C-alpha cells in the first residue's frame, strides 16, 4: 500500500512542471519566424507555368512555396535565417537562378 502512495506524488510532480514547459517554447517560436526570410526566384502567370522551375528548385533541395500577388504566382524558397540566406542566394546564382530577398 505504501508503493502506490509513493508513486502518486511522483506522478503529480511532472504534471506540475509540464504546463510551465510549453510557455517558453511558445515564447521562443515567434523569434525565429520573425527573423526568417525568403528568396523570390520567379513570378509566373499561372501555377502551371511555374512548375518546371518549382521542380528544379525542389530537386536542388529547396523548400518552395508560392504566393499569388497582383495576379502573378511568385515562387519563394525558404525560410532562411540571415546566414542561410546568403548561402542559398549563392547556390541559386551558381545554378543560374536569379533571386532577391523578401
C-alpha positions, 0 to 999 in steps of 0.5 A: 500500500505504501508503493502506490502512495509513493508513486502518486506524488511522483506522478503529480510532480511532472504534471506540475512542471509540464504546463510551465514547459510549453510557455517558453517554447511558445515564447521562443517560436515567434523569434525565429519566424520573425527573423526568417526570410525568403528568396523570390526566384520567379513570378509566373502567370499561372501555377502551371507555368511555374512548375518546371522551375518549382521542380528544379528548385525542389530537386536542388533541395529547396523548400518552395512555396508560392504566393499569388500577388497582383495576379502573378504566382511568385515562387519563394524558397525558404525560410532562411535565417540571415546566414542561410540566406546568403548561402542559398542566394549563392547556390541559386546564382551558381545554378543560374537562378536569379533571386532577391530577398523578401 
